[in-house]
Amino acid sequence: MYVVGARLKEPADLKKTLEKIESYRKENGVFLQLFDHSKVIGAEHLEWAHQKAEETFEQKSNRADDPEIETLLWASAEWQIQDALDKMGIDDGAKKIAVMIDSDPGPFLDFMGWTRDDSVLEPSVKKLKEFGIGEDEIGSVDSPYDLVFEKMATAII
């Protein structure tokens, strides 16, 4: 599984972007999910979410019908699909996106006309706050980026 950051040349037209990625997904038979980069706390955040999603399918305890949405649920620490989309889905006008794909991301990025930029995945305190982790929580631990994993694990149970 690859997790990469991408910069868009033009702000995303959400409807067109989703149609285009769906056609790529179907044509190439790949796992493909986009995330709002401003709430992605590093590649490990999405990798862990995908691992948990795979486990739920193996245990037949998945909540979503497809692995992409199940991964989105775990990544967002939300159980309602609409809440997960609101929190971690891409917005109309997005210029930076996190991409998760199970094949070489280069052809997909070329297809979309996007430029790879993994710096958009870098964790930050600002992203933790965007994710919904409060200042008090951040200040009370030695490893604040681990809070996202804790929130994911406890919100989903």
PyMOL commands that set and color helices and strands:
alter all, ss='L'
color gray80, all
select helices_A, chain A and resi 14-28+37-39+43-58+67-76+81-88+105-112+118-121+125-131+135-139+144-156
alter helices_A, ss='H'
color red, helices_A
select strands_A, chain A and resi 2-7+32-36+96-101+115-116
alter strands_A, ss='S'
color yellow, strands_A
deselect
rebuild
show_as cartoon
